[in-house]
Amino acid sequence: MSLDLPSPIAEYVEANARLDIDGMMRPFAADAVFLDNGKRFEGHAEIRTLLTEAAVDVKAIFTPDAVRHEGGQVVVDGPAHGDFPGSPIRFTYRFDLDGDVITSLEVTA
């Protein structure tokens, strides 16, 4: 199924499928905030470290299968599979966008 994702989200998802950390970082604003199951990461350096450890190192690839707009956010659901306990796990990604950049992302399982 092909989803109609806003371009910064599509860019993030496509880069994640390649486990390309530079591509995953590209759509994030310099001062973006990433909330990962309650833990807060701010700015490119902290988000890059998180994504390297939580996605690239364990080959975690998120495959969205549903998208909706909710309260000004773009909400994307789907499974992630990789070399981590419990794989695959279903996640919800809540994106805040400002034009062509991701200003915040909250991920919950």
Summary of the structure (lengths in Angstrom):
residues: 109
radius of gyration: 12.6
end to end distance: 21.7
largest distance: 35.7
contacts: 315
relative contact order: 0.22
helix: 28%
strand: 43%
